[in-house]
């Protein structure tokens, strides 16, 4: 039986979080099967936490050079993956994105419209040049009058395989969210049909030991049990404290449960009471500089559910990064606030000289 602590240590080891590793950025992204990238700069913090000597410019260059891309993948959320993985993983999760869209209010808003026509029009426009949501909505609304522009756009951003193009997601740069097709950006076709068995093995390497339900929770893809059953002869199996069957790669690391898991700055997040900065200062880490960025966004279905508003609702996105004296990042915060409930007040101190 594997205890919860043993499973936790195994997951930390697979996720490169027990100790920093020396490996290229793209190799880390491949091993991790991507990193969550709803917040465009979150992968930089994720890789800094995992890689020794991480240089943000290495990841920025990979994005600019099209060796790494931000794509809607697992659970219909944006992930940063290598170009090769974008082509491998998108066919695997395509049914999930289609299912999520068809169950949304956007699909209901397009009732009576031939969806294939909307997708063909959008794909043609997006393949020709990157489009922002606003620009694409204006063109599609002119072609399909009487239907909401946001629904026409969401149909395409959910169902058509797209990438988010730079400079968004590039460290030290900024730009609006804009999309083009994966095939146009990478100059290669998708790897179809999806190889679910190969993806399951990679998932276990990065997240195992795990159940079929765990893999479904990670990917959003249903019916993973038959996939793992087919791989059973080449896998090791265990039971957890609840008696669930866990699958794993035979030679994957499963550290001793007593192996220490170092915290980078705060061993216990519950130390934070009223102020993160006060908690950091108590441990000898005093942020000296911070960058904060605010901009308006439209909420994805997952974000909207958390804020209890309809998908596509306007919200305020606030991203803050703070640094120590030596330039080391000590905080990355990404927050979404309801547009109908957020009140922003800033006090300015003006010197006597004007």
N, C-alpha and C positions, 0 to 999 in steps of 0.2 A: 504494500500500500504506500502511496505517496501522500505525505501530509501537505497541508496548505503551504507551510513554510518551504518544504522541498519544491513544490511547484512554483512558488514565488521566486526562489533562487534560480531554478531552471529558466524561467522566463527572463529574469534579469540577465542571465548569462547569454541567452540567445539574442537578447536585444542589445548586447554590448554595453550593459549598464553596470556590471560588477566592477569592471575596470576599463579604462579607455584603451582602445586598440589602435594600432598603426596600420591603416589601410587607406587606399584612395577613396575619395568621395563616392565615385560610381560603384565601386565594389561594395561599399557599405549600403548604398541604396538597394543594390541587387540582393544582398543578404537579407535586409530587413523587409523586402518586398514592398518598398516604398515607405514614405513618411507622410503622415497627415499634414495637409497644406491648405486647409481652409483659410487660416491666417497666412498670407503670402510668405512671411519671413520666418514662420515657426520652424521649418526644417533646418535653418541655420543653428538655432538653439538646440534642436534635437541632435544634430551631428556634433556640435561642440560638446555636448554631454557624453558623447560616445567615442570620439576620435582624438587621439593624442596629436597635439600640434595642429588642430583644425584651423584652416585658413578660409575665411568666408569667400575670398576671391576665387578659390577653387570651385566652389559650388556655383557662384555667380557666373563664372566662365562656362561651366557645363550647361547652364540654362541658356546663355546667350548663344553658345555654339550648337545648341539643339541636341546635346547629348543627354540632357535631363529635361523633363517637361512636367508641368502641372496639368493633371487630367482628372476628370470625374471618373472614379473607379469604385472601390469597395464601399458598400453602404450608400452609394450615390453621393459620396463626398469627394472633395478634391484631395488628391494625393500627388506628391512629388515622386516620380519614378524615372528610371533610365528610359531612354528612347526605345530600347529593345523591349523593356517590360511594358511600356505603353501599348505596343503592338501586340504583346502576348496577353495582357490582362484585360484589355477592353472587351474583346469578344467573350471572355469568361463572365464578365459582369453585365454585359449588354442587356440580358433579359431583366435584370434587376432595375436598371434605369428605365426601361420601357414600362415595367410594371408600376414603378413609383409615379411616373408621369401619368399613366392612364388612370390611376386612382386619385389624381389631384384635381383641384378646382379648375386648373388651367385646361385640362382635357375636356371638362364639362363645358367650359366657355367656348370650345371649338366644335361643339356638337353640330352636325349638319355639314361640316366642312371635310373634304377629303384630306386626311392627314398626310398621305403620301405626297400630295401636291405641295403642301406647306414645307415638308422636309426637303423635297427636291429643290424648291426655290431657295430655301435657306442654305442648303448645302452648296448650291451654285454660287451664291453671294459670298459665303464664308471661305470657299476655296479660292475665289478670285483675289480676296484681300481680307486681312483681319477686320472684324467688325466689333464695335461696342454694342452693348445691349440697346442703347438708345438709337443708334444709327440703324441697326438691323430692324428694330421695331418700326421705325418710320417707313422703311422700304417695304416690309412685309404688309404693313397696314394699308399701304397704297395698292398692293396687289390683291389683298383679301379684305376689301372694305366691309365694315360691319362687325368685325371680330376684334377683340381686345389685342393691342400690340404686345402687351406683356405675355399673353397666352401663346401668341404666335412665336415669340422669341423663346419662351421656355420649352416649347415643343422641340425646337432645334437644339438648345443647349443641353437638354436631357438625352435626346435620342440620337442625334448625329454625333459620332465620335470626334471630339474637338480637343484642342489644347489651348491653354491660356498663354498668350504670347508675352515676351518681355516688352518693356522693362519691368512690368509688374512681376514681383517675385525675385528681383535682382537686388542684392544688398547694396545700399547706398543710392538706389534709383527709385523712381516711382512712376506710375502711369495708370491709366484707367484699365479696368478689366476688359479685355478684348480677346476674341477667339478666332481661330482658323481651324480647318480640318486637320486631323492627325496625318492623313496621307500627304496633304500639301506641305505641311511643316517638316515632316521627316522624309518625304520623298520615297516612301515605301508603303506597301499595303499592309493591312492588319493580318496577323497570323491566325487565320481561320481554317478549320474550326478550332475552338479553344481546347487546350490539352488540360482537362481538369485534374488528371492524375499527376502530371508534372507540377501543377500549381499546388496541389495538396501536399506534395513532398516538400516543396519550398516553404509552405506555410508552417509545417511541423518543424523545419529547421530554424525558423525564426520565432515561433510562438509555442512550440510543443513543450511537454506532452499536452495533448488536447483531445477533446471529444468532437464528434461530428457537429454537435450543437455549437461548440466554441468556434469551429470554422465557419459555420453559417453566420454566427454573430459578427465575425470579422468581415466576411465578404458580402453578406446579404443573399448569397446564393443558396437555394433550397436543395434538399436531397443530396447532402454530402455523405451520408452514411454508406450508400452503395459504392461511392468512390473509395472511401477508406477500407471498406470490406474487400474490394478488389485488390487493394494494395497490402492487405493483411499479411501475406506470406513474406513480405520484405520489411515488415514493421515489428517493433516491440510493443507489447501492450501491458498496461498497468491498471490499477484501480485507485481511485481517490478515496478520501474519508467518507464520502457519500455513496461509495460503491459504484460510481460511474466508470465505464471503460474508457481508458485514455490510450491514444495511439502516439507513437513516437518513432523517430529514426533510431535504430539500434545503437549507433555510435555517437549520437548527439550528446552534448555536455549536460549532466545532471549533477550539479555541485552538491557537496554536503550541505544539509540545511543550516549548519552552524557557520558557514562561510559569511564573513561580514559583508554587508552591502553599504558601501560608503555613501553618505549624503554629500552633495557638492557644497551646500551652504547651510541648509536647515535640516538636521536629522529628523525633526518631527514638525510637520506643517502645522500641527495644532499649537505650536509655540506662538503662532501669529494670533494676536488678540485683536487690537484695534489698528495696528500699523505693521505692515511688512518691514518697513525700513527700521522701525524700532527693534524688531526681532533680529534683523540682520546686524544692527549695531551692537546688540548684546553679545553677539558671537564674534565680534571683531571685524565685520564686513560693513563698511560705510560707503554706500553709493555716493559718487561725487557729481555725476552727470546723468541726465536722462533725456531721452527723445520721445515725444508723444505726438501721435498722428491721429487726426479725426477725419472721417469722411462718411458720406451717406452710402448705404448699400440697400439692396433688396434681399430679403431673407430667403434662404433655401427652405425646402419643406422641413428638414431636420432642425434648422435653427428656429423656424417659425413655431414648430411644435413646442420647443423649450420655452419660448416666450409667450405661448398661448395666443398667437395671432395667425391670420391666414398666410399661406406661402406667398411670397412676393411683396409682403408688407415692407414699407420703408423703415429703416432702422439706422442707428448711428453706430459705427464701428470705431472703437478706440484701441489703438495699439501703443504700448509703452515699453521702452527698453531702457534699463539703467545700467551704469557701468561703475566699476571701482576705479581707484586712482590709476591702476596699471592698465586700464582699458578693458579688463575682463568683464564680460557681460554677467550680471548677477540677477537680472530680472527680465523676463519677457511676459507681458500681460496682453492678452487679446480679449476684448469684451464687446458684446453686442447689446445695445440698449433699444428698447421700443421707441419708435419715433413719436408716438403719441403720449409718452410718459416721461421723457427725459428733459430735464431742465439744466442747462449749462450756464454757470455763472463764473466769470473771471474777474478778479480784482487787480487793478493795475496801480502800481506805486509810481507817482510822477514826481521827479525831483524839483527842487525850487527853481532850477534854471530852465524849466519848461518841459 
